[in-house]
């Protein structure tokens, strides 16, 4: 996660934590998703393939989670990511994101 993006999101009032902040850098993807669900946090990742697959598995097994936002890595500038995430967060509540997946590309 780009530190500039994290600072910019926090400066605009979003409650953001990173895998580094939470000591989860070397953890498996499913543990990241479980952590996010336990703490009511939407997960943002560039790891589109793995997290989309986990999303599908969670739905199939009725496992709850807080939501996922996926983006293409190195496709968006920090400013573009910021604008798109802010637009998404203004449009969708935490409740609407529950068990949902969004692609950052849809919020341009």
N, C-alpha and C positions, 0 to 999 in steps of 0.2 A: 504494500500500500504506500503510495507516494505521501511523504510527510506534508508536503504543501497542500495536497488535497485534504488530508485529515485536519490540518490547521484551519483551512478555509471552511470546511463543513462545521467544525466546532465553533468558529467565529460567527457563524450564522445560526447558532443555536441547536444544531443537531448533536445528539448524544452519540459520539463515535468512539469505539474502542477498536484496536487492531489485534491481530493474532500475536504480535510482539508484546503489546501491552498486557495481554492475558497469559503470556508464557506458553503459547500454543504453536509456535513456529514449526516445530517438527512433528506435529500431530497429524494423524490421518484425516482425510476430508470428512468422513462420517462423524468423527469426534468434534470437528469444527461445527458441523451442522447441529449435532446434539447440544453442544455448548450454547450456540445461538438460540436454539429452541428453549433450553432451560432458562436462559436469561431474557427471553423475549426480544431478541435482536434479529434484525434482518441481516443476512449475510451478503456481502458484496464481493464478487470474485471475477477474475479473468479466466479461471479454470472452468470454462463453459461445458466441456464434454463430461467431465467427472461429476460436476454438481448437477447437471441436467439428468444424468443417469441416477444419481442419488435422489433427486426430486421424484423421479418416476418410481423408484423403489419405495420411497416413503409413502407416496400416494397408494401404491399397490397394497402395502401392509397397514394402512391406516395410521401411520406414525405422524404425529403432530410436529410442526416446526413453524418458525416465525416468518419465513419467506426468504427468497433468494433474488438478488439482482445480479445478472451476468453481463459481462462486457467483453469485447474483443481487446486483447492486450495490445498495447502500443498503437491503438487506433484513434484514441481520443486524447486531446490535450487535457491538462489539469483543469483549465477553465471550462472546457466542454463537458468533462465529467461532472464538475461542480454544478453547472447549469442544469444538466439532465437529472442529476440526483435530486436537486432542489425542486425541480418541476415534478418529479415523481413523488417526492415526499409531501408536496403540497396537494397532490391529487388523490393520493391513496393513504388511508389511515393504517395504523398498525394492525387493526382488525381485518382490514381488506387485504393486507399482505400475508396474513396467516395462511400457511399451506399453499402459497402462490409463488409463481416465478415470473420475473419481469426481465426483459432484455433492454439494456441501456439504449440500444439503437432505436427503440420505439419512442424515446422521449426527446427527440431532437428539435 
